[in-house]
Amino acid sequence: MVMGQMEMISCRSGNISKKKIPNIEFISPNAFDKCEMNPFGYQWFHMDEDRRYIFDQNIQNVTDRVFNEYIKKEVEKRSLDISDVILCGFSQGGMISMAVGLLFAYWNYFIH
């Protein structure tokens, strides 16, 4: 299962991947919040006017929420092992994918 904000993947790419890897599934969730700068889009976190991206408590909360409210539910719903999940994204989706992956590795290594 591939999860992330992947607007750029075309149906053709998905069909080709499906032939090569028959059990693959692409899930492209919207971010939780409406985008303040683009009312037609979504954002995972507020964008600072200076575009300073700091891993603060807000980003930690979004990362926890993505993992607990979305990824874990999708994994359980599909009876997958968490190691079968590939996270990817574009822009903020890429940042959150990386943060979730790094934090999951940390949680898994140090906490379990």
N, C-alpha and C positions, 0 to 999 in steps of 0.2 A: 504494500500500500504506500503510495506517495502522497504526502499531505503538504500543503503549502499554498501560498498565494501565487498561482501559476497562470495568470491571464494570458501569457504569451504562448502557451502550449496549444497548438491547433488540434482540431479533431483528427486530422490526418496523422499527426505525430502520435496521438493516443492510440489510433488504430494500428499503426505500425508496431508500437510497443506492445500492444495486446497480442499481436501475432507472435512476437518473439518471446514474450513473457505472459502466458495466458492468464495467470492469476493476478496480474497487476491491476490496481485500481487507483485512479487519480481523484483526489478530493481537493477542491479549491475553496476553502472557506473565506468568507468576507471577514474583515476585522470586526471587532465588537462595536466600535463607535463610528458615527458619521464623521467624515472628514470636515474639519473646520475651514480649510482652504478650498475644498472642492465639494460642494454639497451633493454631488452625484457619486462621490467615492466614500471609502471607509478608511479608517486609520486604526492602527494598533495602539498608538500612543500619541499624545499631543506633540506637535512639532514646534520647537522653539524658533522664533523669528531669525535668530542667529545660526540656526541649524547646528547647535551644539547638542550632541547626543551623549548623554551621561547615563550610565547604568545606575539609576536611582531607584527609590522605593516604588515609584510608579511603574517603571519597566519590570521590576521584580514582581509586582502584583500581576501585570499582564502576562508575564512568563509563567507564573504559577497557574494563572487562570487558563491559559492556553493548554498547559499540560493536564491540569486536573479536570477542567470542564469540557475539553474537546478531545485531546489525544487519547487519554485513558478511556473515555466513553467509546470512541471509535474502535479502539483496540478490543475492548470487551465485547462490543456489539458484533464484531467480525471474528471473534475467537482467535486473535492473532497473538503472537509473541511480540513484545515491544521491539525486539531486535529486527523484526521484519518491516519496521516503519522507516521511511526515508523522509526527512523534512527538507524542504527547499522553499525558496521564496524570492520575491523581487522587492527591492527597496526595504520598506519597513518589515515586510514579510520575511525577507532574508535575515534581517537583524534579529527578529523574534525567533526564527527557526534556529539560528546559531545559538542564541541565548538559551533556548529550551534544550537543545542538544548538549551544550556544555554543562548546564545545570543538572540535567538528568544524569550525565556521566558522573558529576560530582556527588549527587545524591546517592546514586547506585554504588559508587566506590566507597564513600566515607560514611554513609548513614546506614546502609544495609549490611 
